[in-house]
């Protein structure tokens, strides 16, 4: 969520992770008491950013997380220890999903550079065409003969 600049002055480039809310404002936005936010910080449930003077600054994402902690606690009856475990597992899943995306992109780059992203076809003497896995020869039974022409072109 990009927040538009208001009034004269420099444009603000704020996103959901920018710590901007003091504890009293974050508590009000989350519908909690500031002491509850301090307790959640001590337990490691929601850890806000800090100023040089060690004051807490909450982001929009932190406020949303505070609301989720409250929902799990009040509506679902999950203990704070259980909520911490849920949040830790959720963070781990998100990190693993990101790593999978990185590895898939790397695999695509390697396949493309090795020419393995192309489909490969073989045509027999009678004009029969079959799709093959890259680097594989057609089975002898595919054309009824032992000879076949393999046509392959890498991407430019």
C-alpha positions as CSV (number, residue, x, y, z in Angstrom):
1,X,0.0,0.0,0.0
2,X,1.6,3.2,-1.1
3,X,0.5,6.2,0.9
4,X,0.2,9.4,-1.2
5,X,2.0,12.6,-0.2
6,X,-0.2,15.3,1.3
7,X,0.4,19.0,1.1
8,X,3.5,20.8,0.1
9,X,6.9,19.3,0.8
10,X,8.7,16.2,-0.3
11,X,6.7,13.2,-1.4
12,X,6.6,10.3,1.1
13,X,7.3,6.9,-0.2
14,X,5.7,4.8,2.6
15,X,4.8,1.1,2.3
16,X,3.2,-1.4,4.7
17,X,6.6,-2.1,6.3
18,X,7.5,1.5,7.1
19,X,7.4,2.0,10.9
20,X,5.5,5.2,11.4
21,X,3.0,4.7,14.3
22,X,3.9,5.4,17.9
23,X,2.6,2.9,20.4
24,X,-0.5,4.8,21.4
25,X,-1.6,5.2,17.8
26,X,-0.9,1.6,16.9
27,X,-2.8,0.5,20.0
28,X,-5.8,2.6,19.0
29,X,-5.7,1.3,15.4
30,X,-5.5,-2.3,16.7
31,X,-8.2,-1.8,19.3
32,X,-5.8,-2.7,22.2
33,X,-4.2,-1.1,25.2
34,X,-0.6,0.0,24.8
35,X,0.4,-2.3,27.6
36,X,-0.8,-5.2,25.5
37,X,1.5,-4.1,22.7
38,X,4.4,-4.0,25.1
39,X,3.6,-7.5,26.3
40,X,3.4,-8.8,22.7
41,X,6.7,-7.2,22.0
42,X,8.3,-8.8,25.1
43,X,6.9,-12.2,24.0
44,X,8.2,-11.7,20.4
45,X,4.7,-11.9,18.9
46,X,4.9,-8.4,17.2
47,X,8.3,-6.7,17.2
48,X,8.0,-3.1,16.0
49,X,10.9,-1.0,14.7
50,X,12.8,1.2,17.1
51,X,13.9,4.8,17.1
52,X,17.3,5.9,18.2
53,X,15.9,6.5,21.6
54,X,14.5,2.9,21.6
55,X,10.9,4.1,21.2
56,X,8.6,1.7,19.4
57,X,7.4,2.5,15.9
58,X,4.7,0.3,14.3
59,X,4.1,-0.2,10.6
60,X,0.8,-0.9,8.9
61,X,1.8,-4.5,8.7
62,X,2.5,-4.6,12.4
63,X,-1.0,-3.2,13.1
64,X,-2.5,-5.9,10.9
65,X,-0.5,-8.5,12.7
66,X,-1.7,-7.2,16.1
67,X,-5.3,-7.6,14.9
68,X,-4.6,-11.2,13.7
69,X,-3.0,-12.0,17.1
70,X,-6.1,-10.5,18.8
71,X,-8.4,-12.5,16.5
72,X,-6.6,-15.8,17.2
73,X,-6.6,-15.2,20.9
74,X,-10.2,-14.0,21.4
75,X,-12.1,-15.7,18.6
76,X,-10.2,-18.9,18.2
77,X,-9.1,-19.3,21.8
78,X,-5.4,-19.9,20.9
79,X,-2.9,-19.3,23.7
80,X,-0.1,-16.7,23.2
81,X,2.4,-19.5,23.0
82,X,0.3,-21.2,20.3
83,X,0.0,-17.9,18.4
84,X,3.8,-17.4,18.5
85,X,4.2,-20.9,17.1
86,X,1.7,-20.2,14.4
87,X,3.4,-16.9,13.4
88,X,6.8,-18.5,13.4
89,X,5.6,-21.3,11.1
90,X,3.8,-18.8,8.9
91,X,7.1,-16.8,8.5
92,X,9.0,-20.0,7.8
93,X,6.4,-21.0,5.1
94,X,6.7,-17.6,3.5
95,X,10.5,-17.8,3.5
96,X,10.4,-21.2,1.9
97,X,7.9,-20.1,-0.7
98,X,10.3,-17.2,-1.6
99,X,13.2,-19.7,-1.8
100,X,11.2,-22.0,-4.1
101,X,10.4,-19.0,-6.4
102,X,14.1,-18.2,-6.5
103,X,15.1,-21.8,-7.3
104,X,12.4,-22.1,-10.0
105,X,13.7,-18.9,-11.6
106,X,17.2,-20.2,-11.5
107,X,16.2,-23.5,-12.9
108,X,14.4,-21.7,-15.8
109,X,17.5,-19.7,-16.5
110,X,19.7,-22.8,-16.5
111,X,17.2,-24.7,-18.7
112,X,17.1,-21.7,-21.1
113,X,20.9,-21.4,-21.3
114,X,21.3,-25.1,-21.9
115,X,18.5,-25.1,-24.5
116,X,16.4,-27.5,-22.3
117,X,13.3,-25.2,-22.3
118,X,12.5,-26.2,-25.9
119,X,10.2,-29.0,-26.9
120,X,12.0,-31.6,-29.0
121,X,10.4,-33.5,-31.8
122,X,11.5,-36.4,-34.0
123,X,10.3,-37.2,-37.5
124,X,10.5,-40.6,-39.0
125,X,11.0,-41.5,-42.7
126,X,7.2,-41.7,-43.3
127,X,6.6,-38.2,-41.8
128,X,5.4,-39.4,-38.4
129,X,6.3,-36.8,-35.7
130,X,6.7,-37.6,-32.0
131,X,7.5,-35.3,-29.0
132,X,10.6,-36.3,-27.0
133,X,12.2,-35.3,-23.8
134,X,15.4,-33.2,-24.5
135,X,18.4,-35.4,-24.9
136,X,16.4,-38.5,-25.6
137,X,16.3,-40.6,-28.8
138,X,13.0,-41.9,-30.1
139,X,12.2,-45.5,-29.4
140,X,12.8,-47.8,-32.3
141,X,9.1,-48.8,-32.2
142,X,8.0,-45.2,-32.5
143,X,8.6,-45.2,-36.3
144,X,8.8,-48.9,-37.1
145,X,12.4,-48.4,-38.3
146,X,15.8,-47.8,-36.8
147,X,16.3,-44.4,-38.5
148,X,14.8,-41.1,-37.6
149,X,15.6,-37.4,-38.0
150,X,15.7,-35.4,-34.8
151,X,14.8,-31.7,-35.3
152,X,15.7,-29.2,-32.6
153,X,16.3,-25.5,-32.5
154,X,17.3,-23.6,-29.3
155,X,15.7,-20.4,-28.5
156,X,17.5,-17.3,-30.0
